[in-house]
């Protein structure tokens, strides 16, 4: 083990006590990030649908 890695850092990197080093539990995304992502996706698709509707209605008008 290199000199710059301490025993505490090596133990922390190993994961929770009793779990093998290769079986690390992946953390979830923060809740605020998930809510923002959902809101941006919903708002983006709603805006795109609105633009599509405007172009569809605009192409149907007879000059």
PyMOL Python script that loads the backbone (N, CA, C, O; Angstrom):
from pymol import cmd

cmd.read_pdbstr("""\
ATOM      1  N   UNK A   1       0.849  -1.172   0.000  1.00  0.00           N
ATOM      2  CA  UNK A   1       0.000   0.000   0.000  1.00  0.00           C
ATOM      3  C   UNK A   1       0.894   1.234   0.000  1.00  0.00           C
ATOM      4  O   UNK A   1       1.857   1.294   0.764  1.00  0.00           O
ATOM      5  N   UNK A   2       0.589   2.232  -0.854  1.00  0.00           N
ATOM      6  CA  UNK A   2       1.415   3.436  -0.897  1.00  0.00           C
ATOM      7  C   UNK A   2       1.370   4.187   0.430  1.00  0.00           C
ATOM      8  O   UNK A   2       0.451   4.012   1.230  1.00  0.00           O
ATOM      9  N   UNK A   3       2.379   5.024   0.645  1.00  0.00           N
ATOM     10  CA  UNK A   3       2.490   5.754   1.897  1.00  0.00           C
ATOM     11  C   UNK A   3       1.384   6.784   2.075  1.00  0.00           C
ATOM     12  O   UNK A   3       0.994   7.071   3.206  1.00  0.00           O
ATOM     13  N   UNK A   4       0.868   7.350   0.981  1.00  0.00           N
ATOM     14  CA  UNK A   4      -0.126   8.413   1.117  1.00  0.00           C
ATOM     15  C   UNK A   4      -1.524   7.896   1.447  1.00  0.00           C
ATOM     16  O   UNK A   4      -2.405   8.689   1.779  1.00  0.00           O
ATOM     17  N   UNK A   5      -1.748   6.584   1.363  1.00  0.00           N
ATOM     18  CA  UNK A   5      -3.038   6.009   1.710  1.00  0.00           C
ATOM     19  C   UNK A   5      -2.986   5.553   3.162  1.00  0.00           C
ATOM     20  O   UNK A   5      -2.163   4.714   3.527  1.00  0.00           O
ATOM     21  N   UNK A   6      -3.857   6.101   3.978  1.00  0.00           N
ATOM     22  CA  UNK A   6      -3.878   5.737   5.385  1.00  0.00           C
ATOM     23  C   UNK A   6      -4.744   4.511   5.599  1.00  0.00           C
ATOM     24  O   UNK A   6      -5.497   4.109   4.711  1.00  0.00           O
ATOM     25  N   UNK A   7      -4.639   3.925   6.765  1.00  0.00           N
ATOM     26  CA  UNK A   7      -5.438   2.744   7.083  1.00  0.00           C
ATOM     27  C   UNK A   7      -6.917   3.097   7.133  1.00  0.00           C
ATOM     28  O   UNK A   7      -7.754   2.286   6.739  1.00  0.00           O
ATOM     29  N   UNK A   8      -7.259   4.303   7.615  1.00  0.00           N
ATOM     30  CA  UNK A   8      -8.660   4.715   7.679  1.00  0.00           C
ATOM     31  C   UNK A   8      -9.238   4.868   6.274  1.00  0.00           C
ATOM     32  O   UNK A   8     -10.379   4.480   6.019  1.00  0.00           O
ATOM     33  N   UNK A   9      -8.449   5.433   5.369  1.00  0.00           N
ATOM     34  CA  UNK A   9      -8.921   5.602   3.996  1.00  0.00           C
ATOM     35  C   UNK A   9      -9.095   4.249   3.318  1.00  0.00           C
ATOM     36  O   UNK A   9     -10.036   4.065   2.545  1.00  0.00           O
ATOM     37  N   UNK A  10      -8.218   3.315   3.590  1.00  0.00           N
ATOM     38  CA  UNK A  10      -8.333   1.984   2.998  1.00  0.00           C
ATOM     39  C   UNK A  10      -9.551   1.257   3.535  1.00  0.00           C
ATOM     40  O   UNK A  10     -10.228   0.546   2.793  1.00  0.00           O
ATOM     41  N   UNK A  11      -9.840   1.431   4.840  1.00  0.00           N
ATOM     42  CA  UNK A  11     -11.004   0.791   5.420  1.00  0.00           C
ATOM     43  C   UNK A  11     -12.282   1.423   4.884  1.00  0.00           C
ATOM     44  O   UNK A  11     -13.256   0.715   4.629  1.00  0.00           O
ATOM     45  N   UNK A  12     -12.297   2.739   4.709  1.00  0.00           N
ATOM     46  CA  UNK A  12     -13.472   3.436   4.172  1.00  0.00           C
ATOM     47  C   UNK A  12     -13.738   3.013   2.737  1.00  0.00           C
ATOM     48  O   UNK A  12     -14.894   2.853   2.346  1.00  0.00           O
ATOM     49  N   UNK A  13     -12.692   2.830   1.949  1.00  0.00           N
ATOM     50  CA  UNK A  13     -12.840   2.432   0.554  1.00  0.00           C
ATOM     51  C   UNK A  13     -13.340   1.006   0.426  1.00  0.00           C
ATOM     52  O   UNK A  13     -13.904   0.637  -0.604  1.00  0.00           O
ATOM     53  N   UNK A  14     -13.140   0.193   1.465  1.00  0.00           N
ATOM     54  CA  UNK A  14     -13.555  -1.204   1.410  1.00  0.00           C
ATOM     55  C   UNK A  14     -15.062  -1.360   1.506  1.00  0.00           C
ATOM     56  O   UNK A  14     -15.592  -2.409   1.140  1.00  0.00           O
ATOM     57  N   UNK A  15     -15.766  -0.344   1.987  1.00  0.00           N
ATOM     58  CA  UNK A  15     -17.215  -0.417   2.074  1.00  0.00           C
ATOM     59  C   UNK A  15     -17.660  -0.713   3.483  1.00  0.00           C
ATOM     60  O   UNK A  15     -16.853  -0.658   4.411  1.00  0.00           O
ATOM     61  N   UNK A  16     -18.948  -1.032   3.666  1.00  0.00           N
ATOM     62  CA  UNK A  16     -19.464  -1.292   5.000  1.00  0.00           C
ATOM     63  C   UNK A  16     -18.848  -2.538   5.610  1.00  0.00           C
ATOM     64  O   UNK A  16     -18.373  -3.426   4.901  1.00  0.00           O
ATOM     65  N   UNK A  17     -18.863  -2.591   6.923  1.00  0.00           N
ATOM     66  CA  UNK A  17     -18.270  -3.733   7.612  1.00  0.00           C
ATOM     67  C   UNK A  17     -19.002  -5.012   7.240  1.00  0.00           C
ATOM     68  O   UNK A  17     -20.233  -5.042   7.224  1.00  0.00           O
ATOM     69  N   UNK A  18     -18.272  -6.042   6.948  1.00  0.00           N
ATOM     70  CA  UNK A  18     -18.852  -7.331   6.606  1.00  0.00           C
ATOM     71  C   UNK A  18     -19.128  -7.510   5.133  1.00  0.00           C
ATOM     72  O   UNK A  18     -19.414  -8.627   4.703  1.00  0.00           O
ATOM     73  N   UNK A  19     -19.055  -6.468   4.349  1.00  0.00           N
ATOM     74  CA  UNK A  19     -19.312  -6.584   2.911  1.00  0.00           C
ATOM     75  C   UNK A  19     -17.988  -6.740   2.176  1.00  0.00           C
ATOM     76  O   UNK A  19     -17.018  -6.052   2.497  1.00  0.00           O
ATOM     77  N   UNK A  20     -17.936  -7.620   1.210  1.00  0.00           N
ATOM     78  CA  UNK A  20     -16.711  -7.743   0.415  1.00  0.00           C
ATOM     79  C   UNK A  20     -16.414  -6.449  -0.328  1.00  0.00           C
ATOM     80  O   UNK A  20     -17.324  -5.674  -0.621  1.00  0.00           O
ATOM     81  N   UNK A  21     -15.154  -6.218  -0.631  1.00  0.00           N
ATOM     82  CA  UNK A  21     -14.740  -4.963  -1.265  1.00  0.00           C
ATOM     83  C   UNK A  21     -15.394  -4.776  -2.634  1.00  0.00           C
ATOM     84  O   UNK A  21     -15.628  -3.637  -3.037  1.00  0.00           O
ATOM     85  N   UNK A  22     -15.693  -5.839  -3.352  1.00  0.00           N
ATOM     86  CA  UNK A  22     -16.268  -5.728  -4.683  1.00  0.00           C
ATOM     87  C   UNK A  22     -17.766  -5.484  -4.691  1.00  0.00           C
ATOM     88  O   UNK A  22     -18.325  -5.152  -5.736  1.00  0.00           O
ATOM     89  N   UNK A  23     -18.432  -5.641  -3.550  1.00  0.00           N
ATOM     90  CA  UNK A  23     -19.888  -5.496  -3.478  1.00  0.00           C
ATOM     91  C   UNK A  23     -20.273  -4.154  -2.870  1.00  0.00           C
ATOM     92  O   UNK A  23     -20.929  -4.112  -1.829  1.00  0.00           O
ATOM     93  N   UNK A  24     -19.883  -3.086  -3.492  1.00  0.00           N
ATOM     94  CA  UNK A  24     -20.231  -1.765  -2.994  1.00  0.00           C
ATOM     95  C   UNK A  24     -21.652  -1.419  -3.430  1.00  0.00           C
ATOM     96  O   UNK A  24     -22.068  -1.732  -4.545  1.00  0.00           O
ATOM     97  N   UNK A  25     -22.370  -0.782  -2.553  1.00  0.00           N
ATOM     98  CA  UNK A  25     -23.735  -0.360  -2.849  1.00  0.00           C
ATOM     99  C   UNK A  25     -23.666   0.993  -3.525  1.00  0.00           C
ATOM    100  O   UNK A  25     -23.064   1.927  -2.996  1.00  0.00           O
ATOM    101  N   UNK A  26     -24.287   1.102  -4.709  1.00  0.00           N
ATOM    102  CA  UNK A  26     -24.288   2.371  -5.419  1.00  0.00           C
ATOM    103  C   UNK A  26     -25.295   3.302  -4.774  1.00  0.00           C
ATOM    104  O   UNK A  26     -26.403   2.891  -4.433  1.00  0.00           O
ATOM    105  N   UNK A  27     -24.910   4.550  -4.608  1.00  0.00           N
ATOM    106  CA  UNK A  27     -25.818   5.513  -3.999  1.00  0.00           C
ATOM    107  C   UNK A  27     -26.838   5.984  -5.030  1.00  0.00           C
ATOM    108  O   UNK A  27     -26.574   6.001  -6.233  1.00  0.00           O
ATOM    109  N   UNK A  28     -28.009   6.366  -4.528  1.00  0.00           N
ATOM    110  CA  UNK A  28     -29.067   6.864  -5.408  1.00  0.00           C
ATOM    111  C   UNK A  28     -28.797   8.314  -5.754  1.00  0.00           C
ATOM    112  O   UNK A  28     -27.992   8.982  -5.105  1.00  0.00           O
ATOM    113  N   UNK A  29     -29.485   8.798  -6.793  1.00  0.00           N
ATOM    114  CA  UNK A  29     -29.402  10.208  -7.129  1.00  0.00           C
ATOM    115  C   UNK A  29     -30.087  11.009  -6.024  1.00  0.00           C
ATOM    116  O   UNK A  29     -31.031  10.520  -5.404  1.00  0.00           O
ATOM    117  N   UNK A  30     -29.630  12.218  -5.775  1.00  0.00           N
ATOM    118  CA  UNK A  30     -30.333  13.064  -4.800  1.00  0.00           C
ATOM    119  C   UNK A  30     -31.766  13.319  -5.256  1.00  0.00           C
ATOM    120  O   UNK A  30     -32.039  13.451  -6.449  1.00  0.00           O
ATOM    121  N   UNK A  31     -32.678  13.384  -4.283  1.00  0.00           N
ATOM    122  CA  UNK A  31     -34.099  13.531  -4.609  1.00  0.00           C
ATOM    123  C   UNK A  31     -34.376  14.808  -5.395  1.00  0.00           C
ATOM    124  O   UNK A  31     -35.183  14.799  -6.324  1.00  0.00           O
ATOM    125  N   UNK A  32     -33.708  15.914  -5.029  1.00  0.00           N
ATOM    126  CA  UNK A  32     -33.917  17.175  -5.738  1.00  0.00           C
ATOM    127  C   UNK A  32     -33.520  17.076  -7.199  1.00  0.00           C
ATOM    128  O   UNK A  32     -34.167  17.667  -8.064  1.00  0.00           O
ATOM    129  N   UNK A  33     -32.461  16.331  -7.479  1.00  0.00           N
ATOM    130  CA  UNK A  33     -32.010  16.156  -8.858  1.00  0.00           C
ATOM    131  C   UNK A  33     -33.039  15.382  -9.667  1.00  0.00           C
ATOM    132  O   UNK A  33     -33.314  15.725 -10.817  1.00  0.00           O
ATOM    133  N   UNK A  34     -33.603  14.350  -9.079  1.00  0.00           N
ATOM    134  CA  UNK A  34     -34.610  13.546  -9.780  1.00  0.00           C
ATOM    135  C   UNK A  34     -35.852  14.382 -10.073  1.00  0.00           C
ATOM    136  O   UNK A  34     -36.416  14.298 -11.164  1.00  0.00           O
ATOM    137  N   UNK A  35     -36.283  15.191  -9.097  1.00  0.00           N
ATOM    138  CA  UNK A  35     -37.469  16.031  -9.291  1.00  0.00           C
ATOM    139  C   UNK A  35     -37.214  17.071 -10.378  1.00  0.00           C
ATOM    140  O   UNK A  35     -38.065  17.304 -11.236  1.00  0.00           O
ATOM    141  N   UNK A  36     -36.029  17.698 -10.335  1.00  0.00           N
ATOM    142  CA  UNK A  36     -35.697  18.697 -11.360  1.00  0.00           C
ATOM    143  C   UNK A  36     -35.620  18.066 -12.741  1.00  0.00           C
ATOM    144  O   UNK A  36     -36.118  18.633 -13.713  1.00  0.00           O
ATOM    145  N   UNK A  37     -34.994  16.891 -12.831  1.00  0.00           N
ATOM    146  CA  UNK A  37     -34.873  16.201 -14.109  1.00  0.00           C
ATOM    147  C   UNK A  37     -36.250  15.878 -14.671  1.00  0.00           C
ATOM    148  O   UNK A  37     -36.503  16.081 -15.859  1.00  0.00           O
ATOM    149  N   UNK A  38     -37.143  15.374 -13.817  1.00  0.00           N
ATOM    150  CA  UNK A  38     -38.505  15.068 -14.265  1.00  0.00           C
ATOM    151  C   UNK A  38     -39.219  16.330 -14.718  1.00  0.00           C
ATOM    152  O   UNK A  38     -39.894  16.328 -15.747  1.00  0.00           O
ATOM    153  N   UNK A  39     -39.074  17.415 -13.948  1.00  0.00           N
ATOM    154  CA  UNK A  39     -39.744  18.667 -14.302  1.00  0.00           C
ATOM    155  C   UNK A  39     -39.206  19.216 -15.614  1.00  0.00           C
ATOM    156  O   UNK A  39     -39.983  19.657 -16.461  1.00  0.00           O
ATOM    157  N   UNK A  40     -37.896  19.196 -15.797  1.00  0.00           N
ATOM    158  CA  UNK A  40     -37.313  19.709 -17.047  1.00  0.00           C
ATOM    159  C   UNK A  40     -37.741  18.862 -18.233  1.00  0.00           C
ATOM    160  O   UNK A  40     -38.053  19.397 -19.297  1.00  0.00           O
ATOM    161  N   UNK A  41     -37.758  17.551 -18.062  1.00  0.00           N
ATOM    162  CA  UNK A  41     -38.189  16.691 -19.163  1.00  0.00           C
ATOM    163  C   UNK A  41     -39.655  16.927 -19.503  1.00  0.00           C
ATOM    164  O   UNK A  41     -40.017  17.006 -20.677  1.00  0.00           O
ATOM    165  N   UNK A  42     -40.497  17.040 -18.481  1.00  0.00           N
ATOM    166  CA  UNK A  42     -41.918  17.295 -18.720  1.00  0.00           C
ATOM    167  C   UNK A  42     -42.122  18.655 -19.377  1.00  0.00           C
ATOM    168  O   UNK A  42     -42.863  18.776 -20.352  1.00  0.00           O
ATOM    169  N   UNK A  43     -41.463  19.676 -18.839  1.00  0.00           N
ATOM    170  CA  UNK A  43     -41.609  21.022 -19.395  1.00  0.00           C
ATOM    171  C   UNK A  43     -41.054  21.092 -20.818  1.00  0.00           C
ATOM    172  O   UNK A  43     -41.646  21.740 -21.681  1.00  0.00           O
ATOM    173  N   UNK A  44     -39.946  20.444 -21.063  1.00  0.00           N
ATOM    174  CA  UNK A  44     -39.355  20.443 -22.403  1.00  0.00           C
ATOM    175  C   UNK A  44     -40.251  19.774 -23.426  1.00  0.00           C
ATOM    176  O   UNK A  44     -40.406  20.267 -24.543  1.00  0.00           O
ATOM    177  N   UNK A  45     -40.846  18.641 -23.043  1.00  0.00           N
ATOM    178  CA  UNK A  45     -41.743  17.958 -23.968  1.00  0.00           C
ATOM    179  C   UNK A  45     -43.047  18.727 -24.154  1.00  0.00           C
ATOM    180  O   UNK A  45     -43.602  18.744 -25.253  1.00  0.00           O
ATOM    181  N   UNK A  46     -43.540  19.359 -23.100  1.00  0.00           N
ATOM    182  CA  UNK A  46     -44.754  20.173 -23.234  1.00  0.00           C
ATOM    183  C   UNK A  46     -44.497  21.358 -24.160  1.00  0.00           C
ATOM    184  O   UNK A  46     -45.344  21.680 -24.994  1.00  0.00           O
ATOM    185  N   UNK A  47     -43.348  22.011 -24.028  1.00  0.00           N
ATOM    186  CA  UNK A  47     -42.999  23.133 -24.901  1.00  0.00           C
ATOM    187  C   UNK A  47     -42.846  22.670 -26.349  1.00  0.00           C
ATOM    188  O   UNK A  47     -43.301  23.346 -27.271  1.00  0.00           O
ATOM    189  N   UNK A  48     -42.203  21.514 -26.549  1.00  0.00           N
ATOM    190  CA  UNK A  48     -42.050  20.979 -27.906  1.00  0.00           C
ATOM    191  C   UNK A  48     -43.408  20.636 -28.508  1.00  0.00           C
ATOM    192  O   UNK A  48     -43.630  20.865 -29.697  1.00  0.00           O
ATOM    193  N   UNK A  49     -44.316  20.091 -27.705  1.00  0.00           N
ATOM    194  CA  UNK A  49     -45.662  19.775 -28.208  1.00  0.00           C
ATOM    195  C   UNK A  49     -46.411  21.052 -28.575  1.00  0.00           C
ATOM    196  O   UNK A  49     -47.138  21.085 -29.568  1.00  0.00           O
ATOM    197  N   UNK A  50     -46.234  22.104 -27.772  1.00  0.00           N
ATOM    198  CA  UNK A  50     -46.876  23.382 -28.070  1.00  0.00           C
ATOM    199  C   UNK A  50     -46.358  23.956 -29.385  1.00  0.00           C
ATOM    200  O   UNK A  50     -47.144  24.425 -30.207  1.00  0.00           O
ATOM    201  N   UNK A  51     -45.046  23.923 -29.589  1.00  0.00           N
ATOM    202  CA  UNK A  51     -44.478  24.409 -30.851  1.00  0.00           C
ATOM    203  C   UNK A  51     -44.972  23.585 -32.036  1.00  0.00           C
ATOM    204  O   UNK A  51     -45.289  24.129 -33.094  1.00  0.00           O
ATOM    205  N   UNK A  52     -45.034  22.271 -31.846  1.00  0.00           N
ATOM    206  CA  UNK A  52     -45.532  21.398 -32.909  1.00  0.00           C
ATOM    207  C   UNK A  52     -46.973  21.766 -33.253  1.00  0.00           C
ATOM    208  O   UNK A  52     -47.341  21.836 -34.426  1.00  0.00           O
ATOM    209  N   UNK A  53     -47.782  22.000 -32.221  1.00  0.00           N
ATOM    210  CA  UNK A  53     -49.166  22.393 -32.445  1.00  0.00           C
ATOM    211  C   UNK A  53     -49.243  23.714 -33.202  1.00  0.00           C
ATOM    212  O   UNK A  53     -50.054  23.851 -34.118  1.00  0.00           O
ATOM    213  N   UNK A  54     -48.421  24.679 -32.839  1.00  0.00           N
ATOM    214  CA  UNK A  54     -48.420  25.960 -33.544  1.00  0.00           C
ATOM    215  C   UNK A  54     -48.063  25.797 -35.019  1.00  0.00           C
ATOM    216  O   UNK A  54     -48.702  26.396 -35.884  1.00  0.00           O
ATOM    217  N   UNK A  55     -47.051  24.993 -35.306  1.00  0.00           N
ATOM    218  CA  UNK A  55     -46.661  24.780 -36.705  1.00  0.00           C
ATOM    219  C   UNK A  55     -47.727  24.015 -37.469  1.00  0.00           C
ATOM    220  O   UNK A  55     -47.968  24.297 -38.643  1.00  0.00           O
ATOM    221  N   UNK A  56     -48.370  23.046 -36.820  1.00  0.00           N
ATOM    222  CA  UNK A  56     -49.440  22.307 -37.491  1.00  0.00           C
ATOM    223  C   UNK A  56     -50.618  23.226 -37.795  1.00  0.00           C
ATOM    224  O   UNK A  56     -51.157  23.207 -38.902  1.00  0.00           O
ATOM    225  N   UNK A  57     -51.013  24.021 -36.821  1.00  0.00           N
ATOM    226  CA  UNK A  57     -52.133  24.940 -37.050  1.00  0.00           C
ATOM    227  C   UNK A  57     -51.758  26.017 -38.047  1.00  0.00           C
ATOM    228  O   UNK A  57     -52.600  26.442 -38.839  1.00  0.00           O
ATOM    229  N   UNK A  58     -50.519  26.465 -38.026  1.00  0.00           N
ATOM    230  CA  UNK A  58     -50.072  27.489 -38.979  1.00  0.00           C
ATOM    231  C   UNK A  58     -50.013  26.966 -40.399  1.00  0.00           C
ATOM    232  O   UNK A  58     -50.240  27.732 -41.336  1.00  0.00           O
ATOM    233  N   UNK A  59     -49.718  25.694 -40.593  1.00  0.00           N
ATOM    234  CA  UNK A  59     -49.633  25.159 -41.947  1.00  0.00           C
ATOM    235  C   UNK A  59     -51.015  24.880 -42.532  1.00  0.00           C
ATOM    236  O   UNK A  59     -51.138  24.722 -43.746  1.00  0.00           O
ATOM    237  N   UNK A  60     -52.051  24.815 -41.708  1.00  0.00           N
ATOM    238  CA  UNK A  60     -53.396  24.546 -42.194  1.00  0.00           C
ATOM    239  C   UNK A  60     -54.123  25.795 -42.631  1.00  0.00           C
ATOM    240  O   UNK A  60     -55.142  25.703 -43.317  1.00  0.00           O
ATOM    241  N   UNK A  61     -53.634  26.947 -42.257  1.00  0.00           N
ATOM    242  CA  UNK A  61     -54.353  28.178 -42.627  1.00  0.00           C
ATOM    243  C   UNK A  61     -54.190  28.449 -44.117  1.00  0.00           C
ATOM    244  O   UNK A  61     -53.123  28.237 -44.692  1.00  0.00           O
ATOM    245  N   UNK A  62     -55.267  28.920 -44.725  1.00  0.00           N
ATOM    246  CA  UNK A  62     -55.246  29.252 -46.151  1.00  0.00           C
ATOM    247  C   UNK A  62     -55.103  30.762 -46.291  1.00  0.00           C
ATOM    248  O   UNK A  62     -55.937  31.511 -45.782  1.00  0.00           O
ATOM    249  N   UNK A  63     -54.056  31.219 -46.976  1.00  0.00           N
ATOM    250  CA  UNK A  63     -53.874  32.674 -47.132  1.00  0.00           C
ATOM    251  C   UNK A  63     -54.841  33.294 -48.106  1.00  0.00           C
ATOM    252  O   UNK A  63     -54.800  34.504 -48.331  1.00  0.00           O
TER     253      UNK A  63
END
""", "prot")
cmd.dss("prot")
cmd.show_as("cartoon", "prot")
cmd.util.cbc("prot")
cmd.orient("prot")
